[in-house]
Amino acid sequence: MKKIIVILLIFIFIIQVKADNDLLPNARSGILIEPTTKTIIYNKNMNEEVSIASLTKMMGLILIFEQIDSGKIKYTDMVTVSANAAGMGGSQIWLSEGEEMSVEELLKGIIMASANDGIVAMAEYVGGSEEKFVQMMNDKANELGLKNTHFVNPTGLDEEGHYSSAYDVSMIAIELMKHEDVFKFTTIYEDYLRKNSDNKFWLVNTNKLIKSYKGADGLKTGMTDNAGYSMAVTAKRDDMRLLAVVLGEKEGKVRNKETASLLDYGFNTYEITKIKNKGDIVGDVTLDKAIPEKIDVMVENDVTILQKKGEDKKEYRCEVKLNDLKLPLSKGEVIGKLLIKDDNNLVKEVNLISSSNMDKRSFFDTWFNLLKSVLTGDLIG
């Protein structure tokens, strides 16, 4: 009887392993990850260096949104299209040399239609040249700690020395998702460019899952001869968002089906426990000779734990660990860590930020407060 039980257990284990391995039977590589915890739920050859086609554009989009968020460029800025940008092959929105198009419209073309001419126009606008923009992309890859990524162009067109991996692409996608404006574009299924002109151009999102898969809201697709059919898809249900990256499929329909199945596996098997919400106050800081004297300490982002459905919910406790603080402090500055512990085991740590600015008290402020204390009697006795 013991031997039979052991054999059954081994059989069940083999079936489970086989089932997990079969999540992407036709893909070259892939990964399923929960972005807030960066927990890897499933992977297949996730560190293999491969061509990634237009998923490349996600790195360029990070740089563009950084420029927008910092105020260096605006959605309403008009970009003049160069001969180089207009001459890009592959997916395009048929920009012509000398044409002017807004940053917002170019982003629609890049995100929805994977426009090579659009990303090159923006590369030249942001970087000064296509080559300098590509260097910025590689610098950002190094900053993110990506070990299996190198860019030669901003489009993702096949070129020697241009590659990434499923894991690195997932890290790029997670970084891009920090710029929440991206979802204003990725969730549009169809729209027009040059709406009020004779050269109106119909856009249809290349990511069909945003229409057919419950909760899908992004992010990017790609296809070249070397890369095959690839996609990075985000989907959110209730409080849980998942990110699936699937690379090297031979057919677009198979890519879409296997990506949806991969997401199904994640949503059916896992759930999120939220411990703190973004912006929750977990303490305060009081510093001498500061204005104001006290500010709140807030959680920078949602604090979540990923666990399998059906498992017993654990009790977690939070500890606030502040840095050695010096004035002045800026609103939103990282000033410490929130340590999440299961018993005495550290499960994760997240950034704590200041709720407002905190400046050094001036000489005038010091004497004014002293005078106020005297007049109110606070110093008497």
C-alpha positions in Angstrom: 0.0 0.0 0.0 2.9 2.4 0.8 4.5 1.7 -2.5 1.2 2.4 -4.3 0.8 5.7 -2.5 4.4 6.7 -3.3 3.9 5.8 -7.0 0.6 7.8 -7.1 2.3 10.8 -5.5 5.2 10.6 -8.0 2.6 10.3 -10.8 0.7 13.4 -9.6 4.0 15.3 -9.3 5.0 14.4 -12.9 1.6 15.4 -14.2 1.7 18.8 -12.4 5.2 19.5 -13.7 4.1 18.5 -17.2 1.1 20.8 -16.9 3.2 23.7 -15.7 5.7 23.1 -18.5 2.9 23.0 -21.1 1.6 26.5 -20.3 3.7 27.8 -23.2 4.3 24.7 -25.4 4.9 26.7 -28.6 6.8 29.7 -27.2 10.5 30.1 -27.2 10.5 31.7 -23.8 8.1 33.5 -21.4 7.3 34.6 -17.9 4.3 35.3 -15.7 5.0 37.7 -12.9 3.1 39.7 -10.2 4.4 43.2 -10.7 4.1 44.7 -7.2 5.9 41.9 -5.5 7.9 40.9 -8.6 7.1 37.3 -7.7 7.7 34.9 -10.6 4.8 32.6 -10.9 5.9 30.8 -14.1 8.9 31.0 -16.5 10.2 29.2 -19.5 13.8 30.0 -20.5 13.3 33.5 -19.0 17.0 34.5 -19.2 17.6 33.3 -22.8 18.8 36.2 -25.0 16.4 36.5 -28.0 15.0 39.0 -30.4 12.0 40.9 -29.0 10.8 42.9 -32.0 8.6 45.9 -31.0 8.6 45.1 -27.3 11.8 47.1 -27.7 9.6 50.2 -27.9 8.6 49.9 -24.2 12.1 51.0 -23.2 11.8 54.0 -25.5 8.3 54.8 -24.0 9.9 54.8 -20.5 12.3 57.6 -21.6 9.5 59.5 -23.3 7.2 59.4 -20.2 10.1 60.4 -18.0 10.5 63.5 -20.1 6.8 64.2 -19.9 6.6 63.6 -16.1 9.6 65.9 -15.5 8.0 68.7 -17.7 10.8 68.7 -20.3 8.3 67.9 -23.0 4.5 68.2 -23.2 1.8 66.1 -24.9 0.9 69.2 -27.0 4.5 69.7 -28.3 4.7 69.4 -32.1 7.4 67.2 -33.5 8.7 67.7 -37.0 9.3 64.5 -38.8 12.7 63.9 -40.4 13.5 62.1 -43.6 15.1 59.4 -41.4 11.9 58.8 -39.4 9.7 59.0 -42.4 11.8 56.3 -44.1 11.4 53.7 -41.5 9.9 50.4 -42.8 7.8 47.8 -41.0 4.8 49.0 -39.0 4.2 52.7 -39.5 1.6 55.5 -39.5 2.9 56.8 -42.8 4.6 60.0 -41.5 6.0 62.2 -44.2 9.1 64.3 -44.1 8.4 67.7 -42.7 5.1 66.7 -41.2 4.3 67.9 -37.7 2.5 65.7 -35.2 1.9 66.2 -31.5 3.6 64.0 -28.9 0.2 62.7 -27.8 -0.7 61.6 -31.3 2.8 60.0 -31.9 2.3 58.1 -28.6 -1.0 56.7 -29.9 0.7 55.6 -33.1 3.7 54.0 -31.2 1.6 52.2 -28.6 -1.5 51.2 -30.6 0.0 50.6 -34.0 3.7 49.9 -33.1 4.7 52.7 -35.5 8.4 52.5 -36.3 8.3 56.0 -37.9 6.6 57.3 -34.8 9.2 56.0 -32.3 12.1 57.3 -34.4 10.5 60.7 -34.6 10.2 60.7 -30.8 13.7 59.3 -30.4 15.1 62.2 -32.4 13.0 64.7 -30.5 14.0 63.4 -27.1 17.6 62.3 -27.7 18.6 64.7 -30.4 19.4 61.8 -32.7 18.4 58.2 -33.0 21.8 57.1 -32.0 21.8 59.1 -28.8 18.4 57.9 -27.9 19.5 54.3 -28.3 22.4 55.0 -25.9 19.9 56.4 -23.4 17.9 53.1 -23.8 21.0 51.1 -23.0 21.9 53.4 -20.1 18.4 52.8 -18.7 18.8 49.1 -19.1 22.0 49.3 -17.0 20.3 51.4 -14.4 17.5 48.8 -14.1 20.2 46.1 -13.7 19.2 44.2 -16.9 21.9 41.5 -17.6 20.6 40.1 -20.9 19.6 43.2 -22.9 21.2 45.3 -25.5 19.6 47.7 -28.0 20.9 48.7 -31.4 17.7 50.6 -32.5 14.6 52.0 -31.0 12.2 50.1 -33.2 12.9 46.4 -32.6 13.6 45.7 -36.2 15.9 42.7 -36.6 19.6 43.7 -36.2 22.7 41.9 -35.0 23.4 42.6 -31.3 19.8 43.7 -30.5 18.3 41.4 -27.9 16.7 41.0 -24.5 15.1 38.1 -22.5 11.7 37.4 -21.1 12.8 38.3 -17.6 14.4 41.6 -18.7 11.3 42.5 -20.8 9.1 42.0 -17.7 11.3 44.4 -15.7 11.1 46.9 -18.5 7.3 46.5 -18.5 7.1 47.0 -14.7 9.1 50.1 -15.0 6.9 51.4 -17.8 3.8 50.7 -15.7 5.0 53.2 -13.1 4.0 55.9 -15.6 0.3 55.4 -15.3 -0.5 57.6 -18.3 0.6 54.7 -20.5 -2.7 53.0 -19.7 -4.6 55.9 -21.3 -3.1 54.7 -24.6 -2.9 50.9 -24.1 -6.6 50.6 -23.3 -7.8 52.3 -26.5 -8.8 49.7 -29.1 -9.4 51.9 -32.1 -8.9 55.6 -32.8 -7.8 58.0 -35.6 -4.8 60.1 -36.2 -5.0 63.4 -38.1 -8.8 63.4 -37.4 -9.6 66.8 -38.8 -7.6 66.4 -42.0 -7.9 64.7 -45.4 -5.1 62.3 -44.4 -7.1 60.7 -41.5 -5.5 57.4 -40.4 -7.4 54.6 -38.6 -5.6 53.0 -35.7 -6.5 49.5 -34.4 -4.6 48.3 -31.3 -2.3 45.3 -32.2 -3.0 43.9 -28.7 -6.3 42.0 -29.3 -6.5 40.8 -25.7 -7.6 44.2 -24.4 -10.8 43.5 -26.2 -11.2 39.7 -25.7 -9.6 39.0 -22.3 -11.3 40.1 -19.0 -9.2 42.8 -17.2 -6.5 43.2 -19.9 -5.3 46.8 -20.2 -1.9 46.7 -21.9 0.8 46.6 -22.9 2.7 45.9 -26.2 3.0 43.4 -29.0 5.7 42.7 -31.5 6.6 40.6 -34.6 9.6 40.2 -36.8 11.1 37.3 -38.8 13.8 36.6 -36.1 11.6 37.3 -33.1 8.4 35.6 -34.2 5.2 36.8 -32.5 5.7 38.2 -29.0 3.7 40.2 -26.5 3.8 41.7 -23.0 0.2 41.7 -21.6 -1.0 43.2 -18.3 -4.4 42.3 -16.8 -6.0 43.3 -13.6 -8.8 41.6 -11.7 -10.0 42.9 -8.3 -6.8 44.0 -6.5 -4.4 41.8 -8.4 -2.5 42.7 -11.6 -0.5 40.1 -13.5 2.1 40.6 -16.3 2.7 37.9 -18.9 5.6 38.1 -21.4 5.5 35.5 -24.2 8.3 35.5 -26.8 9.0 33.6 -30.0 5.6 32.2 -31.1 5.2 31.1 -34.7 1.6 32.4 -35.1 -0.2 35.5 -33.7 -3.4 33.5 -32.8 -1.3 30.9 -30.9 0.6 33.7 -29.1 -2.7 35.3 -28.0 -4.2 32.0 -26.9 -1.2 30.9 -24.9 -0.8 34.3 -23.3 -4.4 34.2 -22.2 -4.0 30.7 -20.8 -0.9 31.8 -18.9 -2.9 34.7 -17.3 -5.7 32.3 -16.6 -3.3 30.1 -14.7 -2.2 33.0 -12.6 -5.6 34.3 -11.8 -7.0 30.8 -11.0 -4.1 29.8 -8.8 -3.0 32.9 -6.9 -4.5 35.9 -5.0 -3.2 39.1 -3.5 -3.3 40.1 0.2 -3.1 43.8 0.6 -1.4 45.0 3.8 -1.1 48.7 3.2 -2.5 51.1 0.6 -0.4 53.6 -1.3 -0.3 56.8 0.8 -1.2 55.2 4.1 0.3 57.1 7.0 2.4 54.8 9.3 4.0 57.4 11.5 5.5 60.8 11.7 8.9 62.6 11.9 9.7 65.5 14.3 13.0 67.4 13.7 14.4 70.3 15.7 14.7 73.6 14.0 12.4 72.5 11.2 9.4 74.0 9.4 7.0 72.4 9.9 8.3 70.6 13.0 6.4 67.4 12.2 5.4 65.6 9.0 3.7 62.4 8.2 5.5 59.2 7.0 3.6 57.5 4.1 3.8 54.3 2.2 5.1 54.9 -1.3 3.1 52.2 -3.0 0.6 49.5 -2.2 2.0 46.8 0.0 0.9 43.4 -1.2 1.7 39.7 -0.6 1.1 37.0 -3.3 0.0 33.6 -2.2 -1.7 30.5 -3.5 -5.5 30.3 -3.2 -6.6 28.0 -0.4 -3.5 28.5 1.7 -4.1 29.8 5.3 -3.8 33.5 5.5 -0.7 34.6 7.6 -0.6 37.4 10.0 2.0 40.0 9.1 3.4 42.8 11.2 4.9 46.1 10.0 8.0 47.8 11.4 9.0 51.4 10.5 12.7 51.9 9.9 13.7 55.5 9.2 16.9 56.8 7.7 19.2 59.2 9.4 17.4 62.3 8.3 18.9 65.7 7.5 17.1 68.9 6.5 15.8 69.9 4.0 13.4 67.1 3.0 11.3 67.1 -0.1 7.8 65.9 -0.5 7.8 62.3 -1.7 11.5 61.8 -0.7 12.3 58.3 0.4 13.0 58.6 4.2 12.9 55.0 5.3 11.6 51.5 4.9 8.5 49.6 6.0 9.6 46.1 7.0 6.9 43.4 6.5 7.5 40.4 8.8 6.0 37.0 9.2 6.9 36.2 12.8 10.5 37.3 12.8 11.2 36.6 9.2 11.5 39.5 6.8 9.1 39.0 4.0 9.6 42.2 2.1 10.4 45.9 2.5 8.9 48.9 0.8 9.8 52.6 0.7 8.5 55.2 3.1 8.2 58.7 1.8 7.7 62.2 3.4 4.2 63.7 3.1 5.4 67.2 2.5 8.5 69.5 2.4 10.4 70.1 5.6 12.9 73.0 5.6 15.4 74.4 8.0 14.0 77.1 10.3 15.5 80.5 9.5 17.0 82.8 12.0 14.0 85.0 11.8 11.6 82.1 12.3 13.6 81.0 15.4 13.3 84.5 17.0 9.7 84.8 16.0 8.8 81.5 17.7 10.8 82.6 20.8 8.9 85.9 21.0 5.6 84.1 20.5 6.5 81.7 23.4 7.3 84.7 25.6 4.1 86.5 24.8 1.9 83.4 25.3 3.6 82.6 28.6 5.0 79.3 27.4 8.5 80.1 28.8 7.2 81.4 32.2 8.0 79.2 35.2 
